[in-house]
Amino acid sequence: MKHVKEVATLTGISVRTLHYYDQIGLLSPETTDNGYRVYTEEDLEKLQQILFYRALDFPLKKIKNIMDRPDFNHLEALYYQKECLQQKKDRLETIIHTIEHTIQHTKGEQPMTDKEKFNGLDFSNNHYEQEAREKYGEEAVNRSSQKVNSLSHKEKEALNQSFRRIYQKLATIRHGSPASEEAQKAIHEWYEFLNNNFGYHYTLEAFRGLGQMYVDDPRFTKNIDQYGEGLALFMRDAMNVYANRNN
């Protein structure tokens, strides 16, 4: 049995965060007669599970939903987490190699093709597909996946370039008003891009919901904000304005 301060020291998690986990029902240890939280070995194993999911950027609500399921299996979860983290490690190593190659290219020490510039940054590899299935339904995501998978390598590369171009354009205006004519024109282009390239038509409400997910899910926020800090929030607001104006 360990007290909350001991667990905080052991894991590097603040006492405040552990209290919050208890508050939301994610990790609720026993409480002594004098009101102190004490963590059993089982609690520590559960906390380890939580932190493995956090390493995969799962939001707390999602983690709670997974671990509260009656069919949740600790060992199966460990195998799943290991596989996902290995995939993440492989992708990060590829991106690091791309950065190193880019540094050498920028210094004039090594040539670099356009294709090599985007190794590890393939937009067609959707890391959030399961979340999308839950939010928008199996049919919509299946159709989107089928559409992307049916494209040739050249077509996928063109899709990636269009995607990056739109995000880069939005990033340059993210400090302005999301309701401005320029912002709404760029968001319209994003709306049309989604509807014309993935075999699924987003309603205005679905488009609005997608924008909200950019902010609610830290993985989306992190991915989008690579193009410019605050871009996810700007897109959320611009998408909300667009849905309201065109409803």
N, C-alpha and C positions, 0 to 999 in steps of 0.2 A: 504494500500500500504506500502510495506517495501523495504528499500534499501538493496543492496547485503550484506553489512556488518551486518545488522540486521538479515538477514536470516542466515548468517553464524553463528552468535552468537546463534540464536534460535535452529539451527539443529546440530551444531557441525561440519558442513561441511566447509571446507576452502573456502575462496573467490576464490582461484585459481580453485578449483574443480567446483564451480558454473559457473565460466567463461568457463570452458571446456565443461560443459553440454550445455551451450549456443552455443559454437563453433561447436559442433557436431549436433546441432539441437534437442537435447533431451529435453531441457527446456530453452526456449527463452522468457524471460520477455520483458516487454515494456522498451523503452529507452527514457529518458527525453531529452529535447532540449540541455542540457549541457552534454549529453552522459552518464548519470548515469542509471544503471539498476534498475528498480523498479518491485517488485513482487506483483501481485494481490492475492486475496484469492484463485482464481482458480489456479494460479501458485503454491501456497503452497500446495493445494490438489494434484496437479500433482507431486510435489516433494515428497510428502508423499508416493504416489504410487511407484515412482522410488525407494525410500528407502526400501519399503516393498519387492520389487523384489530383491533388492541388498541383503537383509537379507536372501533371498533364493539362493543367489550366482548366480543370473542371470547376464550374461555379459551385458554391456551397449548396445551393438549392438542389442542383443535380446530384451532388454527392449524397445528400440526405435521402433523396428519392431512391437512389440505387441501393444504399445500405439498409433502408427500411423495408425493402422488398422481402417477402417471406421466403423466397427462393434464393436469397443472396448467399453465395458460397465464398468463404474467405479464401480458400486455396485457388479456386477458379479465378477470383478477382486478382490474385497475385500473378498468376500466369498471364492474364490479360494485360495487367499494368506493365509487366516485364516486356511483353511484345510491343506495346504502344510506346514505351520509353525507348526501346531499341530502335524503333522506326524514327522516333524523334531525334535520337542520337545520330543515326545515319544521315538524316536530312540536314541536321545542323553541321555535321562534318562536311557535307557537300557544299553548304553555303559558305562555311569558313574557307574551304579550298577555293571557292569562287572569289571570295574577297581577297585572298592571298594572290590569286592569279591576276585580279584586277589591279592590285597594288603594283605588281611587277609590270603589267601592261601600261599603267599610268606613268611609271618611271621610265618607260621605253626599253625595259629589259626583256620583254617577252610579248609576242603577238597574241591577239585574242580575237576569236571570231564572235559574231553577234550571238550565235547560239550558246557559246561558252559563257557569255556575260550573264545568262539567266539560268545556269545550272542550279538546281535545287529550289528554284522559284517558279515552279510549274503551277499555274492557276488551275489547270484541269484536274489536278489532284486535290479533291475537296476534303479537307481535314475535318469539316463540320457536317458531313453528310448525315450522320445519325441524328444530330440536333435538328437538322432541316426536315428529316423524315417525321420527327415528332411534332414539329410546328406546322408543316404544310402538307403532311400526308404522304403515304407511300407512292401514290400514282404520280404526283407532281415531281417528286425526286427521281423516281424511276425513269420518267420521260426525259428529265434533264440529263441524267446519267447516260441514257441511251443516245441522246442527241450528241453529247460531247464525245462519247466513245466511238461514234460512227464517223467522226471527222478524221481526215488524214493528218499526218504530222504537220504538214504545211498549213492546213486550215486551223489546227490547234494553236500553232505559233502566231498566226494572224489574230486569232481570238485573244490570246494573251497580250499581244501588243495593243489591241484596241482597249482592253481592260485597263492596262497600265496607263495608257494615254488619258483615259477619262479620269482616273484617280489622280493623276498628276495635275490635270487641269483643275479639278476640284480643290486640290491641295493649295494651289496658287491663290485661290480666292477665299480660303477658309476663315480668314480674319474679318471678312466683310459680313454683310447681312445675308442670312440664308433665304430671305424673302426677296432679295434683289433680282432684277431681271437676269443678270449674268448667272447668278447661282441657280435660278429656276431653269434657265436654258440648259445648264450643265447637268442638272438633276433629271431633266426630261431626257437628255441623251442617255443617262444611266438607266432610266426606266425602259426606254426603247431597246437598249442593249440587252437587258435582262430578258425582255419579252421576245426579242428576235433571234436569240441565240441558244436558248436552253430548252426549247420544246414545251414550254409551260408559260401560260399567260398569268402574270401577277395582277390581281385586282388592285385597286387603289388602297384598299384596307390591308391586303397582304403586303403591299409595298411599304405602307406605313409601319406595319408590324416588323418587317425586315429591318427597317431603319432603327426601330427601338432595340432590336436584338444586337445591332452594332454597338450599342452602349451598354446593354444589360449583361452581355457575355464578354468577359475580359479577354477571351481569345480573339474574338472579332475585333475588339477595340485595339488590341496590341497589333494585330495584323494590318488593320487599316491605317493606324497611326504611324506605321513605318513610312508612309508617304508624307507625313506632316503631323506633328502633335496637335490633337484637337480635331482632326479630320472626321473621326467617327461621330463625334458630337455634332459637328457642323452638318454632316450628311443626314443624321437623324432629324435634325431640325428642318433642313431643306426638304427632305422627303415628306415630312409631316405637312409643311406648307403646300407642297405640290399636291398631296392627296386632298387637302381641304379645298384648294382652288379648283381642282378638276373633278370634284365629286358631283 
